[in-house]
Structures are given as C-alpha cells and as structure tokens.
Amino acid sequence: MNTTQLSFLGWNDYFEELYLPHKNDFTPGRVITEHRGSFVVRTHRSELQGIPAGKFYSGIAGHIDFPSTGDWVLLQELEGEDRAVIHHVLPRKTALIRKSAGKKTEAQIIGANLDIIFIVQGLDGNFNLNRMERYITLAETSGARPVVLLNKSDLCENLEETTARAAEAAGNVPLHTVSARYGGGVDIVLSYISEGVTAGFVGSSGVGKSTLINALLGSDVQQVIPVRDGDSRGRHTTTSRHLFLMPSGGLLMDTPGMRELSLWDGGESGSSFFDDIESLGEECRFRNCTHSGEPGCRVLAAVEEGVLDPRRLENYRKLQKEQRYMESLIDEREYLNRKREEKKLHREIRRFTKNHRD
C-alpha cells in the first residue's frame, strides 16, 4: 500500500515513522467520526466501520486512550465486509483535551491531530473576552495553532472598538472578523487551510461554527438553528465531532458547543498565553506571590500603571485557582486508584498463600 495516498487525510512523516513497525500487519486509517462506541474510519481506498479490539475495554487507563475523531488508527480489515477491527491508536501529534463535563475527574478529547484551532466568538450577546482567553489557553496547550474568528460582524454595532478590545486580549494570536452568514472573511479562513491540514472549530453554541463550516465547504452539510433573541445562545445542532474533507484539500472538524470548559491541566503545559503576567511575576518581591495584595508585587504595580488590564489579571487568577483544584482532584484520583490496586494485590497474595497452604 502506498501511504502517500493518505496525505489528503493529513498523513505525514510523523505518522509514517510510527507506522513502520506495523506495516506488515495493519492498515492505517483516520477516524472521521464516532458514535456510541463505533467509529467511521477512512483508509486510502474506502470508509469502514471501526470496531475497537477487546483490549480497549480491559487494558487501558481511561476513555482518553480510546480512539477519537481525528486519530490515526491501525486496522485489521475483515474480509468481504465493510468493517475492521481497531488494534492501535497511533500517538497523537496534538490533542485538544478538557476535563469532562460533570463531576467525574476524567480527561475528554475534543479533537486529535489538529493543526489549527479556530476559536469562534459571536459578535452578538455571546461575546466574552474571558471565555476567548480560556479557549486560547486550551488551544495552545493542545499543541495546535490557535486563530480567533469574530463571527457575525454584520450584527456588531461598534465593530472597530470591539475588535480592538479582542485583539488586545488575544495578544500574538491571529484574529479576524468574519460574517459566515454573508460570506465576509471566509477567504481569509480558507487561506489557513491547505491540502492535508486539519482545522478544528471550537466555541459556544450559537456562535456560528456550523454556518462557517457550511460556507467553507460550499454546501449545507451541517444543520443550523437560529439563536435565541434574548441572550444569543444557541441549541446544540452539532452533537458529535466529525471530519469533513474539503473539495480543495484540507479537513474541517466541527465540535459541539461547550457549556463547560474546564482545562484539564489548567493550561500550564505548553501554553504561553499568560507569559506577560508570568514574566512580571518573576520581578515580585516574593517567589510565591499570588498577585492579590502582597507588598512588592510587580504584577499589581503593572495594573496601577495601566500596563496590565485588571480583567486579564482576574482571569489569570481564576485559571490558576482552577489549575490547583484540578491538580488536587487528579492527585486524589491517583491515590484512590493506587489503594484499589494495593487491595487487589493483597487479595491475590492471600489467595495464593491459602491455596499453597492447603
């Protein structure tokens, strides 16, 4: 099989090297979508229903180790059928991960092997700078390149002022205004997506992700429902993650709107979005300064001097607090898992000792 035929799906040298040890045993394919434990996988010649091998249910640490949309997997095709068994998930080049919604302390993959993450904000009642910063932090932590899209520019009365505020908050992250409904700025978005590039779209319900993807694809592949007039919030028209192949090359991944956006690691790993505050913090009098009232705090001084936006500092503090809480939850989960394994081992020892004594 000539794996160069997979380049239009995002296959590159990174995955080729990982695949080489398995070349004689398995066929590579990319997960296009997932639904209730089964997967649609695209190979170099067809689409197959992917069924996870039994080890995924017994020999993995958690749901994060299961295949996810965007993953490259290794298959054993079933002869004469349009099905295949998934035996391996190739290590992800990038992974957009959040804490799963609800009370469970578990990581949830939003999208795998994304090259670009378009963070879509609606320039209506949905516009929120704190949320935008949170999405940027999440995207940077994934390893993909974040780009902010301010959609619904046709509905914004003070577009120039709002865009300026958003651009200041986004820092070095590229930011563009678009109108998916009328096609404004769509050409700019297209300029980011070349053949083999995978772009994911994230944002709250109602910001226009599906409308924008329809405009990029040139057809209505995604259902669109108008937002509520009162608060510009939308209903979940996208209920699962799906990879769409563009006619001109490239891939688009729509994602459901996220009501909860808890960062799995608080944004500490791989994100440089709050480097300005971190750099100022190195000049504080105390190394463990929390920037909330300590004497000699360079960060608070920057706020007083008008160099640092107090809203940005408050959002940073919130994310840092969330990070510490998440770390405590993960530590507690690991402790409980370790205790369960110890109890299991002790039971096995007692059973072994009893059998040999008898």
N, C-alpha and C positions, 0 to 999 in steps of 0.2 A: 504494500500500500504506500502511495506517495502522500506523505503527510502535508506537503506543501499545498495540497488541495484544501486543507483546513484553514489556511491563512485568512480566508474571508470570514471565518468564525472567531478570529482572534488568536489562532495558534501562532507561536513564535519560538525562538531559540530556547527560551526559558523552559517551556513545556516540552520541547523536543528532547532536551537533555534529561529531564525527569522521566520521560517515556522510554528512552533507550533500553534500560534493563528489562522492560516488559514487552519489548517489541514483538517477540515471537509468540507471545501468549494472549495478548489482549488487543482490542481495537479502541482507539481513543474517540471520545465524543464529548460534546458540550451540552450541559443541562440547559434546555431552553425554558422549561417551566416545571413546576412541581405542584402536585395536587394530592393531598391526603396520603402521603407515603409512596406515591408512584411519581415517576419523572418522565418527561419527554426529552429524549436525548438526540441531538443532531450529530451524525457522523459525516464522513466525507461523501457518502452516497445516499443516505436516507435518514428519516426520523424513526426512532424506535421508542417503545415503552420500556423504560429502565426500571428494573426491579432490584432493590438492594439485596446483596447476599446476606445470609444469616448472621455473619459476624458483625454487621452494623447494629444488630439488635442485642448482641451479647458481649461484644468485645471492644466497645468504645466508651469514652469518658462521658459523653453527653450528646445532646442534639446537635451541637456545633460541629461534630465530626461526621454527621450525615451529609450527603450531597445537598447542594443548594443551587439555586438558579445562578448561572454564570460559571459554575465549577466545570473543570475538565475531569472526566472520569474514565476509567478503563473498564471495558465491557467484554463479556463473553456472549457473542450473539447466538441465539437459539435457532438452529437450522430450520428453515421453512416457516419461520414465524417473524412477526414484526416486533418481537420482544428481545430483550437482552438482560443479562444479569450484571449488575454493577459490583465490581470487586474492589476497586480502589478509587479514592479521590486524590488527584494529584495535588501536592502542596500549593496553596493559593499564593498568587503573586501579590494580591491586595485583598482585603476583606473589610467590608463595611459592617461593623458589629455594634449592637446596642444591648443594653440589658433588656431581657424580655419583659413585656408588659405584665402588670400584676405584681403579686408578692413573691413569686419564685425568683431565687437568685440564680439566674441562668443566662448565658450569652445567647443572643439571637443574631444570625447572619441576615442582613438585609440584601446584600449582593456580593458576589465573589468575582474576583478578577476584573474589576472595573478600572479603566484607565482615567476616566474623567467623571466627576460627580457634579452634576448641575443642581445647585441648590435654588429651588424656585420659591420666590416670595411674591405674594399678590399685593399689588399697589392699590388695595382697597382696605376694607376693615381688617384684613388678615395681616397687614404689615406689622412686623415686630422685630426690632433690631436685636434684642436679647436672643430670640429664637434663631435668628440668622447666624449670630456668633456661635451658638451651640451647634448648629448644623456644620459650620465651617470647621469647628474643632473636631467633630465626629469624622468629617471627610478627611481632614489632614491625618488623623490617627490611622485611617484605613490604609494609607499609602498612595491613594489616588489623588489626582489633581482637582481641587475644588474650583468651581466657577459659579458665581452668583448671577441668577437671572431674575430681574424685577419684572414680573409679568403684569399684564393689564395696565400698561402705560396709558391706554386710552381712557381709563377711569380715574386717573390721578389728576386732581386739580392743580396741585403745586408740585409738578413733576421735577423741576430743576432742584428745588430745595430738598425734596425727599431723596432724590438720587444722590445729592451731595452728602447728606447725612449717612446714607447707606454706604457710599464709597469710603467715607472716613472710617466707619466701623469695620469695613471689610479689609482695610489696610492694603496689603500687597496682592490680595486675592482678586483676580479679574472680575469685573462687574459690568453687566449690560442690561439695558431696558429693552423689553420686548412686548409685543402685543400678539399673542398666539391667535386670538380671535380674528385679527385683521392681517396677520402675516408680517407685521412690523418686527424687524430684528431677527427674523428666522434665518436669514442668510448668514448672520454673524454666528449663530449657534451652529449652523452647518459647517462653518469654516473650522470648527474644532474637531470634526468627526471625519476621519479619512478611513480608507478600507482597513478592516481588521481592528479598528479602535472601538472599545466598548464604553458607552456612556450611560451612566445611571442618573435617574431623576428622582430627587427626594424633596419633600415639603409636606406641609399640612394638607388636609383635604380641602378642596376648593380653590387651590392656588393656580390651577390650570395645567398641571403636568400632562394629563391625558390629551387635552386640547393641543398643547405644544407638540406632543409626540405625533398626533394625527397630522399636524401641519408639516412636520419634518418628513413623515412618511408619504405624504401626499394622498392619504386615504383615511377614512374613519374606521380605524381598527380598534379604537378604544371608545367605550361608551362615555358620554359626557352628560352630566346633570347640573342644571343651574344651581348656584349657591343661594343660601337664604339672604334675603334683603337686609335683615336686621343686623347680622354680625359677619356677613360674607363667608360663613363657614359652609363647607360642602359635605355631602354624604360620601361614603366610600364607594365610588364607582369602580375603582381598581381594588380587587380583593386578593390578588396573588401577584407574584413577581413573574414577569415574562420578558424574554429577549426577542426583540423584533429585528429582522435583517432589513437594512435599508437598500433600496434599489441601486444606489450609487456607491455602496460599500459602507461598512461600519455597522454597529449594533446598538440598539437602544433598549434600556431596561426601565420600565415603569415600576413604581413601587406604591403600595397602599399608603394613604395619608397616615401619619403617625400622630396620635393624640398624646402618647407618652414618648419622650425622647431622653431616656436615662443613659448616659455614657457608661459603657462597660468598665472602662478604666479611668474615668474622669478626664480623659483627654490628655493624660500625662505622657503617654508613649507616642512618639512620632509627630506631635503637633507643636508648631512654633507660633501659633496664632496669638498667644499672650506673651511673646518674648519681650515686648516693651515693658510690661509690668514686672516680669521676671528679672530683667536687666536692672530696672530701677531698684528692685528688692535687694540686689547684691550690694547696694550702697546704703542700706538701712543700718542703724547702729547695732541692732540685734539680729543674729543669723536666723532666729526662729520668729521673726517679726510677722505678725498676721495682718499688718496694714490696717488696723482698726482702732488705733489710738495710742500706740506705743511712742515714747519720745524718740526723736531722731529717725522717724520713718520717712525715707526719701519718696516713697510712693504717695503718701498723703501730702507731702510738700508739693509734688508734681500736680496734684489735684488743685491745691490752693493757688498754684502759679498759673493754672489754666492750661497746662501742658497735657494733662490726662483727664479724659472725660469721666466724671464720677459714676455715670451709668455703667461704663465699661468696667470700672473697678468693682462695682457691686456685682456685676455678672460674673466676674472672675472669682470673687469671694464665694459666690453661690456654687460655682463649679468645683472649687477647691473643697468646699464642705461636702458636696456630693461625692467627690472622689474619696475622701476619708471614710465616709459612711459605706461606700461600695467596697472599699478595701476591708473594712471590718466584717461585712457580710460574707465576702469571699473567704476570709480567714476562718470565720465561724463554720462555713460550709466545709472547708477542707478539714477542719478539726473533727467535725461530726463524721465525715467520710472515713477519716483515719481511725476513729473509735469503732466504727462499724467493721472495718477491715480487721482490726485487732480482735474484736469479739469473734468474728468468723474464724480467724486463725486459732484462737484459744479453743473454740468448739472442735475444730479439726484435730488439734493436739489431744484433747481429752478423748475424742472418739478413737483416735489411733492408739492411745495408751491403753484404753479399755479393751479394745479388740486384741491387742497383743498380750494383755494380762490374762484374758480368758483363754 
